[in-house]
Amino acid sequence: MKAASRFLSAASAAALSAALIVPATLTVQLVATSSAEAAVVSRIEVRGNQRVDADTIRNYVAIKPGKSFSSGQIDEAIKSLFGTGLFSDVKINQVGSSLVITVSEYQVVNQVLFQGNKKIKDAQLAAAIRLKPRSSFSQSALDADTEAVKAAYSRIGRDDATVTTQIMDLGENRVNVVFHVNEGDRTKIKAVNFVGNEAFSSRRLADIINTKRSNPLSFLLRDDVFDENKLKADEELLRRFYFNHGYADFQLVSAYGELDEASNTYTVTITVNEGQRYTFGNISVDSTIPEVDGAALMSVVDTHQGDVYSAKDVEDSIIALTEKVAGSGYAFAQVTPRGDRNFEAHTIDVVYTIDQGAKAYIQRIEIRGNTRTRDYVIRREFDLSEGDAFNQVLVQRAKKRLEALDFFESVNISTAPGTEPDQVVLVVDVVEKSTGEFSIGAGYSTGGETPGASLQGSITERNFLGRGQFIRLSAGGGKHSRDFALSFTEPYFLGRRISAGFDVFKSTREYDHKYDSEVLGGTVRFGLPITQNISTQLAYNISREEYELNEDCDTNDDGIPDGGCDISQAILNGIDQSPWIKSSISGSVIYNTIDDPKNPHYGIYANAGVEVAGLGGDAKFVKFTARGSLYQTLSEEYDIVGVLSGGAGYMTGFGDEGIRIFDQFRSNDRIIRGFDYNGIGPADAVTGDHLGGTTYFNASAEAQFPLPLVPESFGLRGAVFADAATLYNNDVDFGGAVVSNGMKLRASVGIGLMWASPFGPLRIDYAVPVQKEDTDDTQEFNFGISTRF
């Protein structure tokens, strides 16, 4: 009991002591805290700094000697100093009447070095990382840069590249950073497989996407690099393709690449659900705006009942309706399409509803990411400006225009709230890419003005000085030709959507080893878009043309060729009259609805032009030309494309001298294949030289198809064709007889091989003339650059 009593007494004493001590302690702490909240120091001392001046550090701290400060201000001071990125550690303590700021500075990067890299240059890797000479070094920055170097190699198809780093301490808080790169082998794409496709062959779908399986030419094309972002873009390409070909229910189930580390190759698998194919059913326009008559707007709608459903046609209709209604004074009108599927008939009825949308204005357009391209180059692609009514359709149109410039890797346009409820901010984020090109290459052609081997070189800049201007300097030639040219184009002349530019050129040619030509000239040209598919061009052309006999074909004092050279007197007269000046104006109208210029499957390309010579100079004529091609897919499953082409030309002279022989039309492989350049038409009855003509007509029918057993990534396609043409009416007075001067038809049939090569589109044709004249010169085999349009 005594022990228990003593224990209780002790416990009571402890409790009583605690009751007295705790409040006292709390009181002391509260006093201390209160003192800290209202502390005042007489000086601020900086310790640990080596490179950063003490006054600079004090300026980042809001605490001033002689003024009270709080613990919150100390926290803000620490955050502010860390935010400079100069210090790895910051401590602030009060010691007596002094505030002591202790810092640990980051080391400074002296040099950033790369070793082992061959496929990517030092400058490219340096641009991809954050660490730079004279910047602060940190482990987090080094780790991020290591991943950035790996990502750079991944983008060129080297996923197994490894990167190690080395930090070389130079003393005085300076370091060199060394990236050791083991580039490894290229990671190739073994296969691109499609699952679930029935309407379109895997080969056709492979043509749509940009991810290609590896082939012997992949080291040039670099299109067999697996990239997640590129695969996502391919998904969108496939969606657009199916949506534009009637498959409104299309779904892309999955798309992924699987890496086989043993062979260092990817297998890409894309699974699709095509759904049913639809055609357009009933089409109507419904307006909730009393003053807007929906039925009257049907004329601007691009969707028509019975046509295959196309999302692009719906988008074009929305744009056309929006612009039409906005032009009538309803700037905020919104056009919304509503589709009603008939699953049994496989049709989609579309109703375009026009409503008066909410009023919203563009407060400003904010552009980010354009390190080289100037702001106005991007702004001018918008049909909107600050203060205009916000229109989502016009915003999307601007996005497409920016993408079409080919200045940027990506373009993203988003909106942010403005300072007022009815205002929005357009935010344009772009990622720039290289727009300069240097190319050099060799070629060979069997026909045309310049047959034989040739060498070409050019320097091109598509975004000159970030102004969006195009400039190109080129030179080239072969055994029988020399070419030099300088071209410049300003796409927005005087701030309007009118292109203006000039070309300066010099070319020399040797014809049939009989005579040579030298042409020095220039062109000033203007281009104007009329609609989305129609544009026009106007140009002024001037040139000085000089012709002379080849050294193997000289003439004697009487003007008769020596050395057995057989040449028409009409040509001799033309040579004798040179040099002369040709001054002309020319204009053309172009209609273009081709779906893909590189691999057309649908659409029309037509060009009609006129040239009038006689504004000074020696040539006086009027020349009319027209040509066009219609592309239509004959079989979606087998990717067979039909092409119907045609053309015509007519010229007439005025004045006393008539038409010069060298101004007349001459045949070429674009007019008819199977015949030599200038191989048909009027000819000298004695020498057989073709003299050209004032009128021609031509037509062609062709079927293009993929080659079996050849991977689609090779870019090879075959063709069978039939050509027909005539060239006639030469009335040059030279004192001799002309044969084959009538409208006599020539025809040929043949096969072709087209190659979308890394050097440009090439084509080989073998054509057999099935109808010709005795004076015609044939050439069954033809190889050269393919010129579709």
VOGU-3710 file (C-alpha; in Angstrom, 3 decimals, decimal comma):
1> mkaasrflsa> 0,000/0,000/0,000  2,836/2,341/0,820  4,420/1,644/-2,552  1,139/2,265/-4,291  0,625/5,424/-2,320  4,079/6,655/-3,196  3,406/5,885/-6,884  0,145/7,844/-6,825  1,884/10,722/-5,108  4,624/10,729/-7,749
11> asaaalsaal> 2,055/10,569/-10,559  0,122/13,456/-9,045  3,309/15,485/-8,736  4,240/14,743/-12,392  0,794/15,708/-13,581  0,909/18,913/-11,611  4,380/19,724/-12,961  3,204/19,044/-16,542  0,232/21,275/-16,018  2,584/24,061/-15,031
21> ivpatltvql> 5,412/23,399/-17,557  3,473/22,743/-20,811  1,674/26,057/-20,855  4,982/27,747/-20,165  6,619/25,891/-23,063  3,763/26,745/-25,403  4,066/30,313/-24,317  7,791/30,325/-25,162  7,156/28,733/-28,570  4,375/31,175/-29,372
31> vatssaeaav> 6,628/34,026/-28,434  9,394/32,596/-30,631  7,002/32,064/-33,505  5,614/35,512/-33,123  9,141/36,823/-33,090  9,968/34,912/-36,312  6,839/36,185/-38,010  7,933/39,730/-37,276  11,727/39,297/-37,469  14,036/42,095/-38,549
41> vsrievrgnq> 17,667/41,646/-39,646  20,328/44,232/-40,118  22,212/42,519/-42,942  21,905/39,705/-45,522  24,966/37,511/-45,882  25,519/35,234/-48,915  27,715/32,141/-48,620  28,801/29,401/-51,050  28,509/31,425/-54,242  31,391/31,212/-56,706
51> rvdadtirny> 30,130/32,503/-60,055  26,893/34,280/-59,184  27,408/37,713/-57,650  26,109/38,132/-54,079  24,075/41,218/-55,027  22,379/39,226/-57,779  21,332/36,625/-55,195  20,083/39,331/-52,829  17,960/40,798/-55,635  16,068/37,485/-55,922
61> vaikpgksfs> 15,152/37,741/-52,229  12,288/40,078/-51,303  13,597/40,430/-47,701  15,331/43,733/-47,009  17,558/44,721/-44,062  15,752/46,808/-41,479  12,308/45,575/-42,523  10,276/42,842/-40,903  9,731/39,567/-42,774  7,737/36,394/-42,341
71> sgqideaiks> 8,426/32,703/-42,728  6,295/32,808/-45,881  8,724/35,308/-47,397  11,605/32,957/-46,613  9,784/30,149/-48,459  9,189/32,447/-51,445  12,856/33,467/-51,445  13,969/29,830/-51,534  11,564/29,083/-54,414  12,785/32,147/-56,293
81> lfgtglfsdv> 16,417/31,119/-56,029  15,691/27,530/-57,061  13,703/28,910/-59,987  16,789/30,562/-61,456  18,176/27,123/-62,314  21,563/28,227/-61,000  21,614/26,397/-57,680  21,422/22,765/-56,649  20,705/23,637/-53,002  19,519/26,757/-51,125
91> kinqvgsslv> 19,265/27,311/-47,363  18,185/30,474/-45,509  18,736/30,848/-41,762  18,691/33,696/-39,298  21,879/33,946/-37,269  21,603/36,706/-34,733  20,873/39,921/-36,587  21,966/38,463/-39,944  20,023/36,506/-42,545  22,411/33,913/-43,993
101> itvseyqvvn> 21,733/32,597/-47,488  23,806/29,494/-48,238  23,802/28,273/-51,854  25,384/25,413/-53,767  25,871/26,354/-57,385  25,369/23,955/-60,252  28,478/23,141/-62,198  28,865/24,998/-65,498  29,032/23,104/-68,779  32,208/24,003/-70,657
111> qvlfqgnkki> 31,706/21,759/-73,721  29,217/19,170/-74,937  30,940/16,469/-76,989  29,599/13,533/-79,015  31,603/10,440/-79,819  30,735/7,441/-81,965  28,005/9,229/-83,959  28,185/8,968/-87,758  24,595/8,835/-88,955  23,596/12,026/-87,132
121> kdaqlaaair> 25,858/15,060/-87,125  27,023/16,817/-83,966  25,003/19,927/-84,770  21,782/17,918/-85,075  22,338/16,172/-81,752  23,310/19,440/-80,055  20,036/20,996/-81,215  18,070/18,124/-79,649  19,455/18,440/-76,108  19,105/20,998/-73,292
131> lkprssfsqs> 22,684/21,105/-72,018  24,672/23,801/-73,800  28,094/25,403/-73,253  27,912/27,927/-70,363  24,631/26,436/-69,127  24,121/24,910/-65,690  24,763/21,214/-65,322  22,312/18,955/-63,489  21,778/15,235/-63,393  18,130/15,600/-64,364
141> aldadteavk> 19,093/17,575/-67,478  21,724/14,961/-68,340  19,182/12,133/-68,005  16,682/13,992/-70,189  19,338/14,674/-72,823  20,383/11,034/-72,889  16,810/10,087/-73,745  16,669/12,887/-76,348  19,735/11,459/-78,125  18,162/7,994/-78,109
151> aaysrigrdd> 14,938/9,458/-79,513  16,896/11,143/-82,329  18,303/7,768/-83,347  14,906/6,137/-83,024  13,542/8,623/-85,560  16,034/7,382/-88,156  15,266/3,744/-87,479  17,966/2,868/-84,949  15,987/1,809/-81,913  18,820/-0,293/-80,542
161> atvttqimdl> 21,242/2,640/-80,300  22,764/2,986/-76,836  23,999/6,171/-75,179  26,360/6,437/-72,202  27,643/9,642/-70,650  30,877/10,827/-69,115  31,368/13,913/-66,919  34,873/15,376/-67,049  35,624/17,672/-64,075  37,796/20,577/-65,230
171> genrvnvvfh> 38,029/22,249/-61,849  36,696/25,659/-60,870  33,179/24,173/-60,972  33,358/23,514/-64,747  32,681/20,218/-66,550  32,717/18,743/-70,021  29,810/16,484/-70,909  30,549/13,615/-73,294  27,866/11,469/-74,950  29,235/8,120/-76,142
181> vnegdrtkik> 26,938/6,740/-78,850  26,773/3,190/-80,118  24,564/3,651/-83,165  23,795/-0,018/-83,668  22,029/-1,321/-86,763  18,991/0,116/-88,504  15,731/-1,192/-87,137  13,761/-2,223/-90,196  10,105/-2,968/-90,792  9,757/-6,588/-91,771
191> avnfvgneaf> 6,084/-6,443/-92,709  3,000/-4,230/-92,641  -0,029/-6,480/-92,202  -3,682/-5,523/-92,518  -6,419/-7,544/-90,833  -10,139/-7,283/-91,532  -9,930/-5,543/-94,930  -12,110/-6,987/-97,676  -13,119/-4,065/-99,901  -9,526/-2,955/-100,474
201> ssrrladiin> -6,464/-5,111/-100,865  -3,614/-4,867/-98,385  -1,462/-3,534/-101,202  -3,899/-0,676/-101,823  -4,012/0,233/-98,136  -0,220/0,086/-97,924  -0,099/2,763/-100,623  -2,220/5,056/-98,440  -0,030/5,068/-95,334  3,465/6,500/-94,894
211> tkrsnplsfl> 4,887/3,578/-92,902  6,459/1,207/-95,432  8,115/-2,159/-95,104  11,842/-2,270/-95,778  13,221/-2,858/-99,254  16,629/-2,469/-100,943  15,939/1,243/-101,562  14,876/2,078/-98,028  18,298/3,498/-97,211  17,437/6,318/-99,643
221> lrddvfdenk> 13,728/6,760/-98,999  13,895/6,371/-95,177  10,202/5,444/-95,175  10,688/2,187/-93,277  11,344/3,864/-89,919  8,877/2,795/-87,260  7,536/5,733/-85,307  4,512/5,793/-83,031  3,576/9,304/-84,092  3,797/8,403/-87,773
231> lkadeellrr> 1,647/5,346/-87,146  -1,002/7,531/-85,503  -0,925/9,791/-88,559  -1,337/6,690/-90,722  -4,442/5,785/-88,739  -5,955/9,129/-89,666  -5,003/8,620/-93,330  -6,819/5,279/-93,349  -9,907/6,792/-91,707  -10,057/9,560/-94,271
241> fyfnhgyadf> -9,581/7,089/-97,107  -12,433/4,845/-95,993  -14,736/7,754/-95,075  -14,167/9,260/-98,528  -14,948/5,975/-100,278  -18,343/5,287/-98,789  -17,450/3,441/-95,572  -19,063/5,721/-92,998  -19,048/2,998/-90,311  -15,308/2,323/-90,656
251> qlvsaygeld> -13,409/1,706/-87,436  -9,699/1,298/-86,935  -9,581/-1,362/-84,258  -5,850/-1,299/-83,488  -2,470/-0,398/-84,911  0,787/-1,394/-83,304  4,359/-2,408/-84,041  5,991/-5,458/-82,489  9,786/-5,547/-82,235  11,683/-8,763/-82,773
261> easntytvti> 14,900/-8,064/-80,908  16,665/-11,056/-82,420  16,325/-9,716/-85,980  15,930/-6,050/-84,959  12,817/-5,728/-87,111  9,290/-4,497/-86,544  6,099/-6,146/-87,679  3,293/-3,612/-87,991  -0,245/-4,938/-87,687  -3,284/-2,771/-88,467
271> tvnegqrytf> -6,733/-4,198/-87,771  -9,762/-2,565/-89,355  -13,520/-2,994/-89,368  -14,717/-1,693/-92,743  -18,479/-1,856/-92,292  -20,931/-1,356/-95,157  -20,484/0,928/-98,163  -23,004/3,757/-98,411  -24,243/6,113/-101,082  -25,881/9,480/-100,539
281> gnisvdstip> -29,642/9,414/-100,135  -31,821/12,522/-99,914  -29,899/15,782/-99,582  -31,523/18,906/-98,145  -30,698/22,218/-96,495  -32,749/23,329/-93,486  -32,405/26,880/-92,173  -33,668/28,137/-88,816  -32,807/31,692/-89,842  -36,011/33,215/-91,312
291> evdgaalmsv> -34,202/35,339/-93,886  -32,135/32,422/-95,243  -33,874/30,110/-97,730  -32,392/26,636/-97,367  -33,747/25,336/-100,682  -32,067/28,198/-102,548  -28,688/27,084/-101,197  -28,805/23,590/-102,730  -26,807/24,824/-105,710  -23,640/25,202/-103,604
301> vdthqgdvys> -23,865/21,722/-102,030  -21,263/19,219/-103,296  -23,124/16,081/-102,163  -25,616/14,555/-104,585  -28,096/11,723/-104,278  -26,763/8,454/-105,650  -23,088/9,374/-105,340  -20,786/7,271/-103,186  -20,700/8,707/-99,669  -17,671/10,919/-99,080
311> akdvedsiia> -16,795/12,779/-95,906  -14,727/15,211/-97,987  -17,784/16,153/-100,049  -19,681/16,784/-96,817  -16,849/18,983/-95,513  -16,714/20,903/-98,799  -20,471/21,422/-98,631  -20,244/22,783/-95,082  -17,551/25,249/-96,160  -19,497/26,353/-99,237
321> ltekvagsgy> -22,709/26,864/-97,248  -20,899/28,702/-94,441  -19,232/31,100/-96,862  -22,454/31,675/-98,784  -24,469/32,476/-95,646  -21,667/34,591/-94,145  -21,530/36,554/-97,400  -25,232/37,331/-96,923  -24,503/39,039/-93,600  -24,798/36,170/-91,109
331> afaqvtprgd> -21,229/35,937/-89,832  -22,125/33,747/-86,853  -24,207/31,220/-88,740  -23,256/27,582/-88,127  -23,808/24,728/-90,556  -24,282/21,325/-88,954  -24,713/18,148/-91,035  -27,063/15,447/-89,770  -26,819/11,984/-91,303  -29,597/9,425/-91,264
341> rnfeahtidv> -28,418/5,925/-92,201  -30,678/3,458/-93,967  -29,019/0,155/-93,074  -31,116/-1,867/-95,493  -30,673/0,343/-98,556  -27,128/1,350/-97,521  -27,832/5,032/-98,038  -27,237/8,105/-95,895  -29,628/11,033/-96,014  -27,870/14,290/-95,166
351> vytidqgaka> -29,580/17,398/-93,835  -27,471/20,549/-93,526  -28,949/22,626/-90,719  -28,157/26,336/-90,629  -28,502/27,982/-87,230  -27,648/31,385/-85,859  -24,685/30,524/-83,659  -23,535/32,187/-80,498  -21,683/35,424/-81,024  -17,968/35,030/-80,445
361> yiqrieirgn> -15,113/37,194/-81,637  -11,406/36,562/-82,055  -9,528/38,607/-79,488  -6,116/37,694/-80,837  -4,212/35,030/-82,757  -1,250/33,707/-80,768  1,464/31,864/-82,697  3,987/29,634/-80,939  6,877/27,440/-82,037  7,849/29,352/-85,188
371> trtrdyvirr> 11,541/29,836/-84,551  12,244/30,633/-88,214  9,018/31,312/-90,067  7,793/34,839/-89,523  4,452/35,467/-87,876  2,858/37,132/-90,895  3,602/34,095/-93,081  1,362/32,053/-90,773  -1,251/34,764/-90,181  -1,899/35,339/-93,876
381> efdlsegdaf> -3,173/31,774/-94,271  -6,149/32,735/-92,093  -9,239/34,295/-93,608  -9,808/35,618/-90,085  -8,105/38,335/-88,082  -8,406/39,948/-84,659  -11,894/41,304/-84,118  -13,584/39,074/-86,696  -16,402/36,684/-85,919  -15,091/33,286/-84,849
391> nqvlvqrakk> -15,768/30,616/-87,479  -14,590/27,057/-86,900  -14,860/26,174/-90,614  -12,460/28,956/-91,604  -10,100/27,917/-88,806  -9,934/24,374/-90,171  -9,354/25,719/-93,668  -6,413/27,757/-92,359  -5,006/24,617/-90,712  -5,096/22,764/-94,043
401> rlealdffes> -3,377/25,674/-95,771  -0,623/25,742/-93,174  -0,086/22,002/-93,541  0,014/22,375/-97,333  2,895/24,868/-97,050  5,116/21,944/-96,017  7,057/24,213/-93,656  6,037/22,397/-90,473  6,219/18,927/-88,994  2,866/19,534/-87,304
411> vnistapgte> 0,214/22,240/-87,018  -2,242/22,411/-84,128  -4,864/25,142/-83,641  -6,720/25,390/-80,342  -8,844/28,004/-78,586  -8,525/29,633/-75,190  -10,977/31,931/-73,362  -10,496/35,638/-73,955  -10,773/38,473/-71,462  -14,501/38,783/-72,199
421> pdqvvlvvdv> -17,135/36,018/-72,346  -17,728/36,561/-76,074  -14,034/36,526/-77,020  -11,673/33,670/-77,816  -7,945/33,400/-78,382  -6,717/31,284/-81,288  -3,515/29,476/-80,316  -1,464/28,198/-83,259  1,275/25,721/-82,298  3,700/24,721/-85,050
431> vekstgefsi> 6,786/22,525/-85,167  9,133/23,645/-87,913  11,131/21,406/-90,213  13,940/21,848/-92,699  12,835/23,515/-95,935  16,187/23,706/-97,708  17,302/21,073/-100,169  20,510/20,349/-102,021  20,281/17,689/-104,666  22,606/16,281/-107,256
441> gagystgget> 21,943/13,343/-109,504  22,370/11,722/-112,857  19,791/10,580/-115,340  19,285/9,085/-118,723  16,628/9,676/-121,347  16,130/8,034/-124,716  14,038/10,818/-126,258  12,985/14,424/-126,084  15,155/17,446/-126,769  17,995/16,131/-124,595
451> pgaslqgsit> 18,518/12,385/-125,151  21,344/10,544/-123,446  23,001/10,794/-120,065  22,715/13,961/-118,016  23,821/15,405/-114,679  21,597/17,712/-112,636  22,198/19,741/-109,492  20,073/22,260/-107,619  19,800/24,277/-104,426  16,247/24,941/-103,270
461> ernflgrgqf> 14,788/26,865/-100,341  11,005/26,712/-99,932  10,879/29,169/-97,032  13,540/31,729/-97,920  14,580/33,758/-94,855  11,413/32,585/-93,119  9,315/34,727/-95,494  7,572/31,824/-97,217  9,301/32,606/-100,510  10,581/29,984/-102,942
471> irlsagggkh> 13,993/30,219/-104,562  15,857/27,693/-106,650  19,178/27,675/-108,474  19,811/24,757/-110,814  22,314/23,640/-113,396  22,688/20,544/-115,473  23,364/19,066/-118,834  24,579/16,180/-120,887  26,382/15,462/-124,084  23,902/17,432/-126,175
481> srdfalsfte> 22,572/20,004/-123,716  23,394/22,584/-121,056  20,879/24,232/-118,712  21,093/26,987/-116,094  18,104/28,473/-114,282  17,173/30,724/-111,377  13,591/30,848/-110,096  11,967/32,959/-107,409  8,350/33,014/-106,220  6,571/35,286/-103,759
491> pyflgrrisa> 3,307/33,479/-102,888  1,593/36,591/-101,474  2,279/39,497/-103,803  1,360/42,896/-102,323  -0,139/41,111/-99,329  -2,767/39,329/-101,424  -3,172/35,665/-102,292  -1,520/36,237/-105,661  1,760/34,529/-106,462  4,405/36,473/-108,350
501> gfdvfkstre> 7,795/35,363/-109,502  10,415/35,297/-112,191  12,587/32,780/-113,998  15,925/33,421/-115,670  17,396/30,674/-117,818  19,939/29,756/-120,411  19,818/26,543/-122,421  21,804/25,060/-125,263  20,797/22,137/-127,470  22,285/20,039/-130,259
511> ydhkydsevl> 19,762/18,644/-132,736  20,505/15,546/-134,838  24,198/16,510/-134,990  23,196/19,116/-137,588  22,585/22,400/-135,779  22,755/23,899/-132,305  20,622/26,385/-130,424  21,240/28,780/-127,556  18,335/30,408/-125,772  18,733/33,077/-123,100
521> ggtvrfglpi> 15,514/34,309/-121,560  13,345/35,158/-118,643  9,760/35,095/-117,469  7,747/37,246/-115,089  4,654/35,384/-113,900  1,584/35,792/-111,716  -0,819/33,189/-110,353  -4,273/33,646/-108,873  -6,560/31,011/-107,307  -10,157/31,457/-108,453
531> tqnistqlay> -11,792/28,627/-106,536  -10,514/25,664/-104,562  -9,998/23,693/-107,807  -9,496/26,420/-110,407  -6,520/28,740/-110,773  -5,124/30,993/-113,461  -1,632/32,063/-114,467  -0,396/35,049/-116,466  3,166/35,579/-117,665  5,363/37,790/-119,761
541> nisreeyeln> 8,130/35,935/-121,605  11,158/37,240/-123,428  14,030/35,303/-124,939  16,899/35,615/-127,351  17,265/32,609/-129,636  20,303/31,884/-131,725  20,809/28,921/-134,049  23,921/27,814/-135,912  25,057/24,831/-137,895  27,078/22,155/-136,170
551> edcdtnddgi> 30,785/22,175/-136,921  30,288/18,932/-138,842  27,620/20,581/-140,973  29,126/23,880/-142,164  28,099/25,545/-145,402  30,133/26,947/-148,259  29,915/30,469/-149,604  26,682/29,608/-151,426  24,988/28,458/-148,226  25,100/24,784/-149,192
561> pdggcdisqa> 26,150/22,373/-146,429  29,585/20,811/-146,800  30,736/17,410/-145,753  27,676/15,519/-146,897  25,430/17,093/-144,197  21,846/16,658/-145,319  19,639/19,405/-143,857  16,414/21,040/-145,017  16,554/24,460/-146,591  13,709/25,509/-144,287
571> ilngidqspw> 15,964/24,901/-141,303  18,883/26,649/-143,006  16,686/29,682/-143,592  15,681/29,716/-139,944  19,321/29,466/-138,859  20,294/32,249/-141,223  17,603/34,557/-139,781  18,787/34,125/-136,181  19,419/35,511/-133,666  15,984/36,925/-132,920
581> ikssisgsvi> 13,977/38,131/-129,986  10,698/36,537/-128,956  8,485/38,653/-126,713  5,132/37,234/-125,653  2,429/37,165/-123,021  0,794/33,905/-122,010  -2,120/32,906/-119,839  -3,643/29,646/-118,697  -6,529/28,308/-116,642  -5,973/25,132/-114,614
591> yntiddpknp> -8,646/22,835/-113,234  -7,363/20,242/-110,771  -9,328/17,748/-108,654  -6,644/15,026/-108,515  -6,794/13,166/-105,195  -3,065/12,429/-104,922  -0,535/13,999/-107,338  2,052/11,295/-106,553  -0,300/8,352/-107,056  -3,565/9,570/-108,634
601> hygiyanagv> -6,665/7,379/-108,507  -9,487/9,875/-108,985  -9,921/13,308/-110,457  -9,392/15,559/-113,437  -6,456/17,715/-114,429  -7,050/20,162/-117,285  -4,987/23,068/-118,568  -6,030/25,503/-121,314  -3,659/28,278/-122,391  -2,942/30,939/-124,961
611> evaglggdak> 0,314/32,686/-125,918  0,509/35,854/-127,997  3,908/36,840/-129,407  4,449/40,206/-131,030  4,901/42,724/-128,213  8,118/43,819/-129,843  10,651/41,260/-130,996  10,656/39,233/-134,193  8,065/36,480/-133,572  4,412/37,209/-134,305
621> fvkftargsl> 1,865/34,488/-133,620  -1,080/33,390/-131,492  -0,857/29,896/-130,029  -3,689/27,969/-128,312  -3,118/24,751/-126,342  -5,266/22,489/-124,188  -4,664/19,178/-122,451  -6,327/17,145/-119,786  -6,417/13,794/-117,996  -9,211/11,919/-116,272
631> yqtlseeydi> -8,289/9,377/-113,576  -10,813/6,798/-112,426  -10,313/3,687/-110,305  -11,626/0,710/-112,257  -11,106/-1,861/-109,512  -10,687/-1,006/-105,840  -9,820/-4,588/-104,980  -7,028/-4,929/-107,531  -6,037/-1,250/-107,537  -6,506/-0,780/-111,297
641> vgvlsggagy> -6,709/2,832/-112,440  -7,949/3,980/-115,838  -6,597/7,154/-117,450  -8,082/8,999/-120,425  -5,954/11,849/-121,763  -6,247/14,251/-124,633  -4,784/17,430/-126,010  -4,830/19,871/-128,872  -2,900/22,844/-130,172  -3,358/25,445/-132,865
651> mtgfgdegir> -1,326/28,477/-133,865  -1,566/31,160/-136,503  0,779/33,921/-137,484  0,185/37,554/-138,260  2,262/40,150/-140,016  4,238/39,860/-143,216  6,827/37,290/-142,172  4,463/34,509/-141,104  5,359/31,773/-138,604  8,995/30,863/-138,063
661> ifdqfrsndr> 9,876/27,203/-138,341  11,244/26,979/-134,794  8,025/28,345/-133,251  5,806/25,550/-134,558  4,606/22,493/-132,628  6,792/19,413/-132,543  5,731/15,959/-131,436  7,036/14,352/-128,268  6,236/11,403/-126,020  3,472/13,397/-124,291
671> iirgfdyngi> 1,662/13,594/-127,621  2,336/10,067/-128,851  4,668/7,265/-127,789  6,469/4,924/-130,160  7,778/7,775/-132,304  10,952/9,830/-132,034  11,000/13,402/-130,768  9,811/15,565/-133,677  9,326/12,290/-135,511  5,915/12,816/-137,142
681> gpadavtgdh> 4,188/15,501/-139,173  5,222/17,646/-142,136  8,639/16,802/-143,543  10,974/18,093/-146,253  10,401/15,955/-149,331  14,127/15,938/-150,133  15,939/15,600/-146,777  13,175/14,027/-144,715  13,714/16,579/-141,868  10,532/17,138/-139,888
691> lggttyfnas> 9,503/20,764/-139,898  6,790/20,868/-137,238  3,181/21,915/-137,715  0,612/24,498/-136,692  -2,051/22,033/-135,501  -2,084/18,837/-133,482  -4,544/16,543/-131,725  -3,762/13,620/-129,472  -5,598/11,107/-127,298  -4,549/8,256/-125,033
701> aeaqfplplv> -6,181/5,484/-123,025  -4,231/3,728/-120,283  -4,732/1,224/-117,487  -2,342/1,297/-114,526  -1,943/-1,553/-112,059  0,392/-2,834/-109,329  2,985/-5,390/-110,306  2,373/-8,849/-108,843  5,045/-10,327/-106,583  6,710/-6,919/-106,199
711> pesfglrgav> 6,424/-5,246/-102,761  4,325/-2,084/-102,840  7,108/-0,240/-101,006  9,199/-0,386/-104,193  6,796/2,123/-105,772  6,535/0,192/-109,049  3,385/0,082/-111,201  2,724/-1,272/-114,662  0,622/0,128/-117,501  -0,852/-0,809/-120,866
721> fadaatlynn> -1,821/1,969/-123,247  -2,924/3,017/-126,705  -2,032/6,413/-128,216  -3,282/8,285/-131,259  -2,171/11,657/-132,612  -1,802/13,850/-135,657  0,417/16,852/-136,395  -0,069/18,766/-139,614  -0,249/22,028/-141,595  3,191/23,509/-142,170
731> dvdfggavvs> 3,102/26,469/-144,527  6,660/27,759/-144,099  7,809/29,057/-147,487  11,333/27,777/-148,129  11,141/26,936/-151,850  10,841/23,173/-151,335  8,114/20,529/-151,179  6,513/19,341/-147,942  5,135/15,829/-147,506  2,885/14,321/-144,786
741> ngmklrasvg> 1,317/17,749/-144,395  -2,239/16,495/-144,112  -4,290/15,464/-141,107  -3,158/11,844/-141,032  -3,589/9,807/-137,872  -0,749/7,929/-136,186  -1,371/5,265/-133,546  0,625/3,027/-131,224  0,094/0,487/-128,460  2,455/-0,453/-125,699
751> iglmwaspfg> 3,314/-1,299/-122,129  4,942/0,839/-119,463  6,666/0,649/-116,121  6,339/3,545/-113,639  8,614/3,989/-110,669  8,176/6,471/-107,832  11,933/6,512/-107,259  13,964/8,530/-104,750  15,169/10,582/-107,741  11,690/11,522/-108,901
761> plridyavpv> 8,987/9,757/-110,928  10,568/7,675/-113,699  8,897/5,830/-116,536  9,889/3,255/-119,143  7,618/2,700/-122,164  7,798/0,222/-124,984  5,412/1,248/-127,760  4,856/-0,267/-131,200  3,470/2,007/-133,929  0,461/0,389/-135,567
771> qkedtddtqe> -0,289/3,255/-137,933  2,372/5,545/-139,372  3,615/7,350/-142,474  6,717/6,585/-144,501  8,420/9,795/-143,373  7,893/9,111/-139,662  10,803/8,341/-137,339  9,981/5,659/-134,795  11,443/5,007/-131,368  9,863/2,038/-129,674
781> fnfgistrf> 11,721/2,255/-126,382  11,503/5,394/-124,246  12,958/6,064/-120,800  12,925/9,289/-118,831  11,268/11,478/-116,215  7,523/10,922/-115,924  5,501/14,121/-116,380  1,858/13,430/-115,627  0,625/16,997/-115,348
//
